[in-house]
Amino acid sequence: MKRVLLIALLFFSASPCRAEVLDVFQFSGNEWVKWDSSLKYGFIGGFIAGGAYVAINSQTELIDRPAGDKEPSSGIQDDSSKKDIISSMIMYLKDDKENDLTRYFIKGVPSNKIVKGLDELYVNPHHRGIKVVDAVYLVRKQIDGASSEEIAATIEYLISGKDISKLHFKDKSGAFRAVRFP
């Protein structure tokens, strides 16, 4: 895994477009449309590997202690119901943290579909201001089957500079829905 990240880092440091934009979080469709195929696939490969690394290696160890380790002292060790509540709260926090990170983990989506989706998105010059790191998650939403209304709302959100008021849409039944992004 470290080798993949190192290769991606070396690849980007030798990139000719590095002179235009130094921060990968600032790459937008304006840079994407100038890249050749190998640079696009290299970027997406590094992006996916980086997201996987963070998601996998940032999990809490509150629950996963080796057997025999003492439980953290809470001062209420005599009351099993309170211990159950605390244990549930810790489990909830662990699940919430992992679920939050899994939003950034792109799993099971071939990189060629992401590259193709980005190419299609950036055909429209109006979309070229969208940052590539955001557009990847937009494309994943499309691949995962998000409605056209949700995709349109997400695009408006990204084009607007992430104006949170844009993160809603009317679904086909006329009900208002919130967009979760990424």
Helices and strands as residue ranges (DSSP letters): H 2-13, G 16-19, G 24-26, H 29-32, H 37-57, H 80-102, H 111-121, G 125-127, H 132-143, H 148-159, G 164-166, E 168-170, E 176-178
